[in-house]
Amino acid sequence: MDVTKQGSRLVRVGVDVGGTFTDVVLFDQRGQRWHVKVPSTPSDPSQGFLKGLREVLDLAGITPSQVNYILHGTTVATNAVLQRRGAKISLMTTKGFEDLLEIGRQQRPSLYDIFVDRVPPLVTKEHCFGVIERVTANGNIHTELKEKEAHSVAQVAGEDVEAVAVCLLFAYKNTTHEKLLEKHLRSLYPDIPVSLSSEVLPEFREYERISTTTLDAYVTPILSTYLHRLEKALKLDDVKAPLLIMQSHGGLLQSSLARNQAVRLLFSGLAGGILGGRYTSQVMGEGDLVTFDMGGTSTDVALIVEGEFRETSEGSIGGLPCRVPMVDVETVGAGGGSIAWIDEGGILRVGPQSAGADPGPCCYNSGGNEVTVTDANLLLGRLNPHYFLGGKLSLKLQPARKQLQILSRRLGLSEEECAFGIIRIVNANMERAIRLVSIQRGYDPREFALAAFGGAGPMHAWALAKELGIPRVIIPVGPGLHSALGLLATHLRYDRSLSVILPANAPDFEQLDSVYKNLELRTRRLLCEQGVTDKQISVQRLADLRYQGQSYELIVNTPRGKIDSRWLAKLLDIFNRQHEQRYGYATPEVAVTIVNLRVVATGPMPPLKPPSIPIRDTPPLPKEHRSVFFEEIGEFMITPIYERSSLGRESELQGPAIIEQLDSTTVVHPEVKALTRKDGNIILEEIK
């Protein structure tokens, strides 16, 4: 099926499963849009997925068979690692290196804490098996792996486990021995997934490669089972559309392929919001944005620079290195469900613990008895207890007030002081995250706009912008559903990389060209298997470079054209400029090493047509008034409450005001104006 084919009514559905809510957005090619928000079902995320899908189809009057594509961002793999609920796995590695996962790196995050507990590996020592073989650093076979040895080790490694990771020394240079072990494993245990380091991460740094490979093996059975169950349920619902899964770097992959590349989905849930931010940047012509995605459990912040988000390959999850391409995002445990607590020193803290969807905040009245950020916002008048999720969920003031009174008495504060203290603390946590992705990476946030989304983002956005000197805040059309919208605004994508480790002063140009062409061939072939024609595929070449003696690399886009001395000069110039921008200095006189080569192949999806908001003949009128607390005034004041759907193009409100909608609430502070653009996005700016 050609996934890029356009029809008269192209129907796409994006489903983003979060820790608290599952967001579903349906979009057709004419720009019409429907959305729903349902509670997540952590015990089985597919149930919340299917419930939201059915509701949005009913709302739009569309039958399941009319849907062209379903796009999904999932946290199944992420949660499996964080909760240590993955598969039972074994590891096959070069004899003598069985303890590599235990040894790790000599990095000490808590240098002076001699009692610090290290994160245990995902595979136990008794399930680490050494294989008599050896490949040298240049790819030559020093000790050949015998068939008998491969068979006997495979026999014990595959016994009583759900998946096997294979990571041999320098396998990225020569895959022969890993392929031989795979052959014997599949002949002995045909139903057990096998993760090869030469396919998962064909790059140097043995510890990171073995860690990433074991992560892939650890989550593959869980993710594969989930996707298979979801595909089966969709077929039973008469959904014929392909299921496309969001990868960690923001590209899509068909579900059938994603099942065997689980490690590339570990940060799937993070990517949707960043892609939504990029879409907003394109629609509004705002090239530089700070994206601020505050949900129920956590907050994700990232930068959009000149219309594109930043990527990295140096991530970690649950304290374990994971070197796969991913969106460069900073995540903090600060969300609407973040719990307020008092530490041993009597200081008020907020997060990272979260009440989640079950039992949820106190105001859900579902058994939660710890005060959260949502409870604080409700008691400060910012949330409408009768209009949460468009009225689907009624919030109860009394349970929230009762628990806040207990907390405030312990702190010796009034209820208002305690509630606002919770807001200030969670804001400070999120402000630090924004500083990390901007100031500490060489960018001035005052030159950016802040795009606020997530269910809770628009409530906190202006206070953060004011502290950071950001001049304007953008509130998208559906802020609480923006991550699901981001799923619809991306493309099919596949990446491949390979370590080469060549001196840039005298590289082998033919070798570089050959490696790039081979990587391109593999990525193109995969996209063609997903229905993309070769002419539709665009390919981007990248390289990881570092100064001689450095222990880290910088990923840069390579110049176009023939790989020769002129190409190399341009590449080094790009590297020096980006190094100076990122780290504050450049040393062009120092030799440079080309470490890894990368290829990104993209197959386009049809573009989204933004909605157009009509001009209204009369100015919007408030639907009610409510007492709301504002820090600028230091007290509650009667505030007009507006329904967002009543705001027409170029509608302007002056704060204080509250704008409510199904998926979120926007707080317009005093001395701030809110202007609605023709595309439906709202801009908050200071009144001058």
VOGU-3710 file (C-alpha; in Angstrom, 3 decimals, decimal comma):
1> mdvtkqgsrl> 0,000/0,000/0,000  1,380/3,417/-0,973  1,423/5,313/2,331  1,969/8,620/0,547  -1,033/8,345/-1,748  -3,525/11,204/-1,452  -7,259/10,813/-1,866  -10,244/13,137/-1,959  -10,709/12,655/1,764  -7,555/11,407/3,398
11> vrvgvdvggt> -8,425/10,428/6,982  -5,652/10,154/9,543  -5,929/9,368/13,244  -3,176/10,094/15,756  -3,266/8,280/19,106  -0,882/9,409/21,853  -0,944/7,289/25,008  0,286/9,268/27,994  0,703/8,387/31,638  -2,613/10,003/32,601
21> ftdvvlfdqr> -4,669/10,497/29,417  -4,850/9,009/25,944  -5,281/11,718/23,295  -6,851/11,010/19,910  -7,001/13,430/16,966  -8,716/12,731/13,643  -7,774/14,942/10,696  -8,924/14,864/7,091  -7,326/16,434/4,040  -9,897/19,240/3,976
31> gqrwhvkvps> -8,637/20,550/7,309  -11,549/19,249/9,379  -10,569/17,976/12,786  -12,120/16,044/15,675  -10,541/15,060/18,956  -11,230/13,229/22,198  -9,379/12,690/25,446  -9,919/9,554/27,527  -8,206/8,240/30,686  -5,231/5,974/29,987
41> tpsdpsqgfl> -5,394/2,326/31,022  -1,886/1,565/32,359  -2,583/-2,149/32,874  -3,391/-2,506/29,151  -2,720/0,663/27,077  -4,538/-0,822/24,076  -7,884/-0,490/25,898  -7,560/3,285/26,220  -6,310/3,406/22,616  -9,357/1,541/21,277
51> kglrevldla> -11,828/3,479/23,443  -10,462/6,821/22,210  -10,439/5,637/18,590  -14,058/4,504/18,728  -15,153/7,770/20,345  -13,424/9,994/17,784  -14,846/7,976/14,860  -18,358/8,296/16,310  -17,818/12,030/16,822  -16,694/12,512/13,205
61> gitpsqvnyi> -19,317/10,190/11,730  -16,626/8,128/10,017  -16,622/4,346/9,752  -13,451/2,414/10,705  -12,963/1,253/7,110  -12,738/4,901/5,931  -9,575/5,574/7,951  -6,432/5,699/5,785  -3,715/5,743/8,474  -3,466/5,288/12,220
71> lhgttvatna> -0,390/6,802/13,831  0,600/5,850/17,359  2,985/7,159/19,992  3,508/4,579/22,715  5,191/4,364/26,114  4,924/0,568/26,373  8,650/0,004/25,819  9,564/2,970/28,029  7,469/1,749/30,944  8,778/-1,803/30,590
81> vlqrrgakis> 12,317/-0,515/31,270  11,437/2,044/33,944  9,284/-0,461/35,838  11,681/-3,368/35,199  8,904/-5,453/33,685  10,628/-6,487/30,481  11,489/-9,951/29,203  13,806/-12,486/30,768  16,872/-12,371/28,519  20,340/-13,819/28,063
91> lmttkgfedl> 23,493/-12,292/26,600  26,095/-13,849/24,308  29,391/-11,981/24,092  33,074/-12,529/23,445  34,621/-14,769/26,119  36,266/-12,658/28,783  33,779/-9,816/28,428  30,824/-11,395/30,235  31,087/-8,809/33,046  31,048/-5,751/30,784
101> leigrqqrps> 27,519/-4,749/31,811  28,518/-4,998/35,476  31,721/-3,000/34,996  30,208/-0,257/32,855  32,051/3,065/32,676  34,160/4,798/35,302  31,635/7,615/35,460  30,461/8,453/38,962  27,363/10,697/39,087  27,592/10,682/42,901
111> lydifvdrvp> 31,358/10,974/43,254  31,518/11,224/47,057  28,661/8,858/47,874  30,332/5,527/48,647  26,953/3,947/49,388  25,300/4,832/46,086  23,446/1,940/44,454  24,300/1,336/40,829  21,543/0,475/38,416  21,598/-3,314/37,997
121> plvtkehcfg> 21,945/-4,679/34,436  18,912/-6,048/32,627  20,502/-9,484/32,322  21,729/-11,488/35,305  25,304/-12,789/35,497  24,220/-16,430/35,207  22,620/-15,575/31,861  25,781/-13,997/30,373  27,603/-16,474/28,149  31,088/-16,114/26,685
131> viervtangn> 31,878/-17,312/23,171  35,383/-18,329/22,070  35,995/-15,979/19,130  37,833/-12,736/18,442  37,582/-10,016/15,797  40,240/-7,315/15,825  39,643/-3,562/15,752  40,166/-3,455/11,977  37,635/-6,256/11,353  40,040/-9,141/10,807
141> ihtelkekea> 39,197/-12,497/12,385  41,859/-13,327/14,974  40,105/-16,364/16,513  37,517/-18,055/14,353  34,172/-19,050/15,879  33,695/-22,778/15,364  30,312/-24,221/14,414  30,390/-26,582/17,410  31,113/-23,715/19,814  28,366/-21,566/18,308
151> hsvaqvaged> 25,845/-24,392/18,588  26,679/-25,383/22,172  26,637/-21,811/23,537  23,439/-21,013/21,617  21,821/-24,088/23,142  22,360/-22,932/26,737  21,830/-19,216/26,031  18,382/-19,736/24,531  17,128/-22,057/27,247  14,373/-20,722/29,548
161> veavavcllf> 14,541/-17,107/28,274  12,243/-14,902/26,195  14,908/-13,138/24,091  18,655/-13,241/23,427  21,074/-10,333/22,959  24,262/-10,962/20,949  27,106/-8,460/21,235  30,571/-9,551/20,170  33,730/-7,479/20,276  34,124/-5,282/17,145
171> aykntthekl> 31,099/-6,884/15,485  30,334/-3,551/13,811  33,515/-4,133/11,762  32,774/-7,754/10,905  29,337/-9,345/11,396  30,319/-12,931/10,500  30,367/-14,364/14,016  27,181/-12,650/15,180  25,375/-13,946/12,101  26,615/-17,472/12,832
181> lekhlrslyp> 25,298/-17,322/16,403  21,980/-16,002/15,106  21,724/-18,930/12,693  22,126/-21,474/15,481  19,788/-19,625/17,853  17,028/-19,487/15,257  17,430/-23,158/14,381  17,236/-24,179/18,051  14,693/-21,605/19,275  12,749/-20,284/16,258
191> dipvslssev> 10,213/-18,363/18,380  12,724/-16,410/20,494  13,688/-12,906/19,276  17,409/-12,340/18,700  18,989/-8,874/18,937  22,344/-8,467/17,153  24,547/-5,509/18,075  25,705/-5,295/14,457  22,111/-4,449/13,502  20,902/-2,613/16,600
201> lpefreyeri> 23,935/-0,315/16,975  26,873/-0,902/14,590  29,046/1,675/16,381  32,103/1,605/18,618  32,079/1,950/22,430  31,496/-1,584/23,650  29,596/-0,730/26,829  27,075/1,539/25,127  26,638/-0,973/22,296  26,053/-3,907/24,638
211> stttldayvt> 23,695/-1,818/26,796  21,612/-0,735/23,796  21,477/-4,287/22,445  20,297/-5,728/25,763  17,669/-2,976/25,964  16,399/-4,048/22,557  16,160/-7,684/23,641  14,569/-6,697/26,961  11,627/-4,807/25,435  11,119/-6,641/22,114
221> pilstylhrl> 8,819/-9,414/23,425  6,696/-6,913/25,409  6,351/-4,457/22,544  5,805/-7,159/19,948  2,983/-8,694/22,006  1,359/-5,296/22,528  1,490/-4,313/18,849  0,294/-7,726/17,714  -2,657/-7,519/20,108  -3,437/-3,982/18,953
231> ekalklddvk> -3,273/-4,934/15,258  -5,631/-7,854/15,901  -8,108/-5,643/17,784  -8,071/-3,047/14,997  -8,878/-5,723/12,419  -11,787/-6,903/14,562  -13,041/-3,298/14,574  -12,893/-3,318/10,747  -9,944/-0,904/10,635  -8,016/-1,629/7,440
241> apllimqshg> -5,562/1,272/7,715  -1,870/0,570/8,354  -0,692/1,152/11,919  2,359/3,441/11,917  4,438/3,786/15,087  6,370/6,862/16,184  10,088/6,243/16,663  12,310/8,008/19,185  13,670/10,406/16,543  10,230/11,521/15,360
251> gllqsslarn> 9,884/9,360/12,241  7,216/6,756/11,542  7,652/3,042/11,024  5,074/0,431/10,110  3,990/-1,687/13,056  5,128/-4,931/11,443  8,687/-3,563/11,241  8,573/-1,758/14,593  7,980/-5,048/16,408  11,533/-6,098/15,560
261> qavrllfsgl> 13,189/-2,745/16,320  11,871/-2,118/19,798  14,833/-0,091/21,066  14,058/2,586/18,469  10,692/3,132/20,164  11,946/3,663/23,707  11,319/7,421/23,490  8,300/7,226/21,186  6,068/8,978/23,708  8,363/12,026/23,869
271> aggilggryt> 8,550/12,736/20,160  4,930/13,669/19,406  4,987/16,943/21,311  8,188/18,095/19,626  6,711/17,322/16,211  3,595/19,249/17,159  5,854/22,158/18,050  7,574/21,948/14,670  4,180/21,942/12,952  3,184/25,061/14,904
281> sqvmgegdlv> 6,480/26,663/13,912  5,764/25,984/10,235  2,153/27,194/10,368  3,009/30,410/12,196  6,318/31,175/10,535  8,051/31,118/13,910  11,427/29,562/13,216  12,679/29,581/16,807  10,514/28,050/19,531  10,909/26,579/22,980
291> tfdmggtstd> 8,392/23,732/23,140  6,863/23,266/26,583  4,772/20,116/26,953  3,306/19,749/30,451  1,173/16,675/30,863  -0,188/14,797/33,835  3,020/12,985/34,801  5,978/14,901/33,364  7,063/17,944/31,378  9,127/17,778/28,179
301> valivegefr> 10,959/20,813/26,818  12,967/21,147/23,614  14,161/23,715/21,079  12,998/24,336/17,547  15,797/26,243/15,790  15,200/27,600/12,294  12,143/25,373/12,016  13,816/22,081/13,017  14,189/20,258/16,311  17,515/19,000/17,616
311> etsegsiggl> 18,477/15,328/17,768  20,945/13,370/19,864  22,189/9,798/20,075  23,473/10,019/23,642  20,442/9,150/25,714  19,737/6,954/28,688  16,682/5,360/30,232  16,393/4,146/33,788  20,110/4,856/34,237  21,092/2,652/31,280
321> pcrvpmvdve> 22,847/4,066/28,178  20,790/3,922/24,989  22,563/5,188/21,873  19,850/5,465/19,251  18,779/8,626/17,402  16,180/10,486/19,446  14,692/13,931/19,857  16,895/16,126/22,039  14,458/16,765/24,871  14,767/17,511/28,565
331> tvgagggsia> 12,226/15,765/30,771  11,403/16,569/34,397  8,966/14,916/36,778  6,618/17,886/36,821  3,025/17,514/35,673  -0,532/18,055/36,730  -0,384/14,867/38,784  2,954/15,681/40,491  2,635/15,158/44,243  3,480/17,833/46,824
341> wideggilrv> 5,392/16,508/49,842  7,546/17,655/52,750  11,122/16,416/52,962  13,101/15,531/56,087  14,170/19,141/56,502  10,586/20,384/56,508  10,830/21,861/53,006  7,955/21,676/50,529  8,794/19,654/47,411  6,808/18,831/44,263
351> gpqsagadpg> 7,377/15,663/42,210  8,822/13,650/40,613  6,290/11,212/42,083  2,943/11,433/40,318  -0,596/10,386/41,189  -1,027/9,370/37,529  -4,428/8,374/36,185  -5,171/5,930/38,995  -5,870/7,027/41,708  -5,132/10,487/40,342
361> pccynsggne> -5,253/13,836/42,174  -7,394/14,267/45,295  -9,991/16,206/43,292  -10,670/13,131/41,122  -12,206/11,621/44,270  -10,919/8,196/43,229  -8,869/7,346/46,293  -5,969/9,780/45,879  -4,999/11,395/49,181  -1,873/13,357/48,263
371> vtvtdanlll> -2,054/16,960/47,054  -1,016/17,475/43,428  -0,441/20,404/41,084  -3,933/19,889/39,652  -5,416/20,173/43,141  -3,502/23,417/43,702  -4,690/24,899/40,392  -8,274/23,938/41,231  -8,124/25,577/44,665  -6,631/28,724/43,123
381> grlnphyflg> -9,644/28,989/40,817  -7,761/28,300/37,593  -9,654/25,096/36,822  -13,393/24,795/36,405  -14,529/21,813/38,521  -17,546/21,288/36,250  -15,719/21,587/32,898  -12,692/19,321/33,238  -12,311/17,355/29,982  -15,216/19,375/28,628
391> gklslklqpa> -17,418/18,236/31,500  -16,662/14,506/31,149  -14,959/14,523/34,544  -16,217/16,483/37,527  -13,548/17,671/39,971  -14,360/17,707/43,686  -13,130/20,689/45,708  -13,687/19,218/49,143  -11,246/16,238/48,989  -8,555/18,534/47,553
401> rkqlqilsrr> -9,145/21,226/50,190  -9,112/18,686/53,013  -5,689/17,315/52,057  -4,291/20,783/51,325  -5,321/21,930/54,803  -3,356/19,056/56,338  -0,295/19,967/54,251  -0,568/23,711/54,900  -0,868/23,219/58,698  2,335/21,151/58,707
411> lglseeecaf> 4,090/23,985/56,874  2,535/26,762/58,931  1,002/28,398/55,839  -2,443/29,484/54,770  -4,262/27,397/52,160  -3,618/30,007/49,457  0,076/30,293/50,364  0,476/26,526/50,280  -1,365/26,133/46,954  0,575/28,934/45,296
421> giirivnanm> 3,809/27,596/46,814  3,170/24,296/45,011  2,723/26,200/41,736  5,924/28,224/42,246  7,970/25,113/43,017  6,743/23,146/40,011  7,353/26,225/37,838  10,932/26,451/39,132  11,520/22,803/38,217  10,263/23,406/34,687
431> erairlvsiq> 12,198/26,653/34,347  15,448/24,781/35,053  14,624/22,336/32,254  14,124/25,214/29,799  17,451/26,727/30,841  19,140/23,381/30,191  17,947/23,174/26,570  18,547/26,859/25,822  21,087/28,837/27,866  23,352/25,877/28,614
441> rgydprefal> 23,458/25,028/24,900  24,296/28,490/23,707  20,819/29,867/22,959  19,188/32,945/24,468  15,542/32,146/25,376  14,667/35,836/24,983  15,060/35,346/21,231  12,512/32,517/21,163  8,765/32,160/21,552  7,357/29,652/24,023
451> aafggagpmh> 4,913/27,130/22,518  2,883/25,768/25,434  0,855/22,591/25,203  -0,073/19,493/27,139  -3,152/19,596/29,337  -1,453/21,759/31,984  1,018/23,772/29,867  -1,140/26,839/29,069  -1,870/27,355/32,787  1,802/27,733/33,661
461> awalakelgi> 3,250/29,123/30,430  3,160/32,871/31,024  4,730/32,655/34,493  7,652/30,694/32,994  8,003/33,064/30,035  8,109/36,054/32,357  10,875/34,535/34,493  12,957/33,673/31,421  12,352/36,920/29,529  10,556/35,150/26,669
471> prviipvgpg> 8,474/37,848/24,933  5,488/35,819/23,729  3,679/32,564/24,342  1,870/30,520/21,680  -1,104/28,379/22,691  -1,948/25,931/19,838  -5,511/25,136/18,818  -5,650/21,906/20,853  -2,848/22,196/23,425  -3,890/19,142/25,407
481> lhsalgllat> -3,915/17,059/22,220  -0,853/18,544/20,568  1,294/15,429/20,896  -1,360/13,424/19,039  -1,473/16,142/16,376  2,319/15,916/16,081  1,953/12,272/15,070  -0,010/13,428/12,023  2,593/16,024/11,068  5,604/13,787/10,508
491> hlrydrslsv> 6,913/11,328/7,914  8,104/7,776/7,456  11,766/7,596/8,330  14,580/5,132/8,784  18,171/5,620/9,960  21,368/3,617/9,687  24,836/4,323/11,058  28,306/2,789/11,084  31,530/3,541/12,940  34,518/4,315/10,703
501> ilpanapdfe> 36,931/6,251/13,003  39,018/7,982/10,349  41,370/10,980/10,658  39,810/13,942/8,877  43,171/15,312/7,746  43,688/12,348/5,379  40,531/10,259/5,094  39,890/7,559/2,537  37,324/9,352/0,343  36,431/6,160/-1,502
511> qldsvyknle> 35,704/4,381/1,795  33,509/7,254/2,992  31,578/7,268/-0,266  31,163/3,480/-0,199  29,863/3,449/3,391  27,370/6,234/2,682  26,081/4,480/-0,449  25,627/1,175/1,394  23,755/2,888/4,234  21,555/4,710/1,721
521> lrtrrllceq> 20,774/1,470/-0,087  19,590/-0,190/3,128  17,417/2,726/4,248  15,860/3,165/0,809  15,063/-0,533/0,597  13,257/-0,444/3,932  11,140/2,563/2,977  10,267/0,985/-0,364  9,027/-2,062/1,565  6,639/0,314/3,368
531> gvtdkqisvq> 5,094/1,519/0,128  7,211/4,590/-0,606  8,462/4,902/-4,172  12,170/5,488/-4,678  11,538/8,920/-6,239  9,680/10,089/-3,138  12,531/9,266/-0,770  14,828/12,048/0,413  18,178/11,164/1,962  20,242/13,162/4,414
541> rladlryqgq> 23,848/12,356/5,268  25,327/13,119/8,685  28,614/12,487/10,472  29,774/12,314/14,094  32,940/14,372/14,497  35,222/15,217/17,416  38,505/16,939/18,080  41,400/14,574/18,674  41,465/13,635/22,354  37,803/14,356/22,997
551> syelivntpr> 35,560/11,637/24,401  32,333/12,935/22,863  31,142/13,645/19,332  28,995/16,259/17,634  26,538/15,170/14,934  26,557/17,510/11,919  24,893/17,543/8,523  27,404/16,876/5,782  27,664/19,151/2,720  26,175/17,992/-0,557
561> gkidsrwlak> 28,244/16,995/-3,549  31,133/14,721/-4,329  33,180/13,498/-1,358  36,578/15,075/-1,984  38,913/17,656/-0,433  36,441/20,524/-1,015  33,673/18,496/0,629  35,974/17,828/3,593  36,837/21,509/4,019  33,145/22,420/4,136
571> lldifnrqhe> 32,468/19,604/6,617  35,181/20,806/8,996  33,926/24,376/8,756  30,406/23,233/9,680  31,803/21,243/12,604  33,902/24,123/13,960  31,011/26,587/13,780  28,561/24,224/15,467  31,085/23,265/18,139  31,601/26,922/19,006
581> qrygyatpev> 27,855/27,537/19,142  27,242/24,466/21,341  30,235/24,597/23,676  31,421/28,184/23,423  34,729/27,512/21,676  36,302/26,005/18,566  39,904/24,920/17,871  40,291/24,610/14,080  44,023/23,983/14,477  43,377/20,675/16,293
591> avtivnlrvv> 43,001/17,495/14,237  39,468/16,142/13,793  38,318/12,509/13,760  35,340/11,249/11,751  33,808/8,713/14,137  30,435/7,593/12,748  28,633/8,042/9,443  24,833/8,300/9,444  22,078/8,286/6,839  18,494/9,443/7,357
601> atgpmpplkp> 15,989/8,407/4,678  12,517/9,996/4,704  9,306/9,105/2,892  6,812/11,999/2,907  3,285/11,846/4,245  0,718/14,275/2,784  0,878/17,674/4,548  -1,711/18,751/7,102  -3,943/21,627/6,105  -4,276/24,014/9,071
611> psipirdtpp> -7,790/25,046/10,098  -9,095/28,529/9,324  -10,952/30,386/12,077  -13,837/32,633/10,951  -14,128/36,308/11,856  -16,943/36,909/14,343  -19,181/39,991/14,065  -19,292/40,603/17,799  -16,532/40,472/20,408  -16,488/37,340/22,564
621> lpkehrsvff> -18,502/37,438/25,766  -17,547/35,615/28,959  -19,688/32,595/29,759  -19,273/33,210/33,493  -17,070/34,840/36,137  -15,003/33,086/38,795  -12,717/34,024/41,652  -9,118/33,311/40,541  -5,824/33,833/42,384  -3,100/35,816/40,545
631> eeigefmitp> 0,390/36,179/41,965  0,803/39,654/40,460  -1,981/40,897/42,715  -1,417/38,485/45,580  -5,090/37,712/46,056  -8,212/36,314/44,441  -10,137/38,473/42,007  -13,334/38,027/40,002  -12,215/36,976/36,521  -14,116/36,524/33,222
641> iyersslgre> -14,148/32,969/31,856  -14,270/32,453/28,073  -14,983/29,409/25,935  -12,203/29,089/23,377  -14,598/28,135/20,589  -16,248/31,550/20,992  -13,036/33,325/19,999  -12,972/34,335/16,330  -10,097/35,401/14,132  -8,306/38,454/15,550
651> selqgpaiie> -10,302/38,264/18,794  -8,365/40,037/21,525  -8,771/39,583/25,270  -7,049/41,531/27,986  -6,108/39,837/31,219  -6,973/38,806/33,723  -8,999/36,114/31,982  -9,374/32,342/31,753  -9,892/30,532/28,423  -11,401/27,060/28,737
661> qldsttvvhp> -11,667/24,208/26,246  -12,070/20,436/26,230  -8,405/19,572/26,572  -6,811/22,463/28,439  -7,179/25,789/30,263  -5,242/28,964/29,423  -4,496/31,524/32,131  -4,225/35,107/30,803  -2,475/37,065/33,541  -3,084/40,743/34,351
671> evkaltrkdg> -1,296/43,142/31,970  -1,273/40,398/29,288  -3,303/40,256/26,066  -4,416/37,195/24,128  -4,807/37,470/20,340  -6,383/34,691/18,234  -4,849/34,247/14,780  -6,667/33,019/11,665  -5,137/29,546/12,132  -6,689/29,365/15,608
681> niileeik> -3,440/29,664/17,562  -3,442/32,185/20,433  -0,540/34,533/21,123  0,007/35,875/24,644  1,984/39,105/24,900  2,502/41,770/27,501  0,316/44,862/27,145  2,539/47,852/26,406
//
